[in-house]
Amino acid sequence: MKFKLFLAMILTVGLLAACGGSDDNGTEEEGTDVVTAASFAADAEGLHAAASENGTWIIIPESDLTLSEDLVVTGTFHNSGDESEDVYRKIAAYTQDDDRNIVDQWVITVPQLVVQSENLNFQGGTLDGDVYVEADGFLLHATATVTGDVIFASEEFEASASLEGTVEGETSVE
């Protein structure tokens, strides 16, 4: 009985410690809120918010989504929301199991994905539309497909990109 009481106290203290801390979702960095959690997007509005400069480092659609306007991914974020990590942003258009195997992949239908965040990784799923890259380090992961064109705003952006996935349209530099 004493052991159960002790275990309950330990779990309670752990829960309080995990839930404690500041009321904000991140830290303040030069006037920009940096959020450390993933952002799950259930609809077009949620996807636009997650991709904004006030969004999160990882953007996770919860199903196939169709947007009537361009999706602009902007802002500077760090891997896992940790400022000591590299600059990195990810659109994870899939679900995964406990072993990180892709289970479901989503289709994001959009006139154009505009990449303004450095080191954006589009992984899993399909982007049904064009991609316009205005930042260094764009990665189309091997598990992803773009049905339209991938257009780079400069040769430098193209040189820093990695298109490991499938591009069904043309790849060009403006």
Secondary structure, 3 states (H helix, E strand, C coil): CHHHHHHHHHHHHHHHHHHCCCCCCEEEECCEEEECCCEEECCHHHHHHHHCCCCECEEEECCCEECCCCEEECCCCEHHHCCCCCECEEEECEEECCCCCEEEECEEEEEEEEECCCCEEEECCEEEEEEEECCCCCEECCCCEECCCEEECCHHHHHHCEECCEECCCEEEC
